[in-house]
Amino acid sequence: NHESLRHMRTAVAKVASVPDTVDDGAYGGFGKPDGIHDMENPLGEFADYVGEEVAAWSCHEWAKTYGEETIKQGCPASLILRSPNCKEDCQNALKDDPLFLRGRCPETCGDMKQP
């Protein structure tokens, strides 16, 4: 949902130390998660919000900001929420959609050990 995406964009901007940009609601054109394959640029649709560098991140680059153990455990929200890189907006986004990262990056996240 739009509110979850706004929270996640803000969180990613903070992790990447880029300015938070205006939310114009433009989300189209970057493919949709299919639940099987990693999206090529899972944050690509948020380029205006997080900047071009972060928008170009691969799933692994994005997931590793929350720690390698997060990836090893299947990207559970419980570990992401404990990461020092998951600030207030990230926390809010994951409460709205605990599978946000995993849904965009199922190959990177692999089998989730615990939700």
Secondary structure as UniProt FT lines:
FT   HELIX           2..15
FT   TURN            16..17
FT   TURN            42..43
FT   HELIX           44..46
FT   HELIX           47..50
FT   HELIX           52..55
FT   HELIX           59..64
FT   TURN            65..66
FT   HELIX           68..72
FT   TURN            73..74
FT   HELIX           77..82
FT   TURN            84..85
FT   HELIX           88..96
FT   TURN            98..99
FT   HELIX           100..104
FT   HELIX           106..109
//
